[in-house]
C-alpha cells in the first residue's frame, strides 16, 4: 500500500534556501512506499516536476502575489486537497488557524522545524545583543512563542534536524515521543565533481584561508569568529560570504577595515570559495542543521564549529573540532594549530569528505520517508492519531 503525504511550504519554491531543503526531502521517488505531493504557491520553472503542484495558476499569479493573498490561497488549496491523502506534512509558515483545521480533519500531522524553539532563540539572541551593548532586538514576539507551542500541541510528530533543535523543544515541554531526530544534507548535483573525489592538499604558497558562509550576523557568531581570528595573530585571511547584518557592521567596524578580513556580500559560485579555503569556521549561537556545514565537508574542508554550527554531521576530533562559540581561547588555539598543520588539515578534511557522502539528499530523503512510514504505520492502531 502506498502512503500518500501532502507536504507544503508556502513560500515561492526555488532551488535555494529552505525551499531547496523542502523539495530535496520530498522527492517524487523514494525507496519505501511513501508518495510525496508538494503543494507550493508557485515555483521556478527549473523545479517543476511530477509531484510539485502549484496552488496559484500562472494566469492569476501576479494578481494574487500583488494582493499578498498567496499564503491564504495556498492554505485554502491545501485544506481542499488533504482529503485525498493519508497524512499532512507542514513546513514553517502555516497559520495556526489552518493547522487547527488540518487537525480537525483527523489526519496525522508532521511538522518541520527548521530551527530551535523560538522561545529559546529569542532568549539566546537577546542575551547576546545585550552583551554587545545593542539592547534586546530579536524580532520574535511573545505571541509568536505561544503560537509555536500551540502548533506543537496540534502536531503528532515534529522533525528536528539536529539534537540541539530537539533539546530546545524538550526543554519547552514538548513530549519526547513527538520529536523525531533527523538531519538535512547536501546536493551532489550542485557540485558534480566532488562526491567521489578525495580532498587534495591545499596549496602552501598562499595565505592560510578561513571561510565563513551564511548571513554575516550575530546569530551565526560572525563577530566571535572575527575576534578569534584577529587574536590568533596568524598570517592568513578570513573570508565572510553572505549579506551582513547592520549590527555586525556596527560592532565589528574596526575589524572589517582590515585587509585580511574580506566580506563577499554576494557569491555566484560558492564552490570556488570552498575549494580555495583551508578551514571552514562557523561559531553559530543558534541553528537548525546548517547546510553550509554539509557542503563544506563535502568539499573536504576541516571544520571548526560551535555545537549548533556542527548540526548533526560534524564529529569532534574526526572531521574537525567542536567548541563552544564563547570559548575564545579554544578557538584561537585551534586556528593557530590548524594554520601550522597542513597534514592534520588534510586528514580532517578527508574524514569530513567521507562523512558528507553519507548525507547526500538522496540518502537523507529515503531516511525521512522511512521515518514517516514507520510512524504512520505505528499510528494506524493508536487512538491518539
ABEGO torsion letter per residue (X at the ends): XBBBBBBBBABBBBABEAAAAAAAABBABBABBBBBBBBBABBBAAABBAABBBABBAAAAAAAAAAGAAAAAAAAAAAAAAAABABBBBBBGBBAAAAAAAAAAGBBBBBBBABBBAAAAAAAAAAAAAAAGAEBABABBAAAAAAAAAAAAABABBBBABAAAAAAAAAAGBBAAABBBBBBBBBAAABAAAAABBBBBBBAABBBBBBBBEBBBAAAGAAAAAAAAAAAGBBBBBBBBEBBBAAAAAAAAAAAABAABBBBABBABAAAAAAABABBBBBBABBBBBAAAAAAAAAGBBBBBBAAAAEAABBBGAAEBBBBAABAAAAAAAAAAAAABAAAAAAAAAAAAAAAAAABAAAAAAAAAAAAAAAAAAAAABAAX
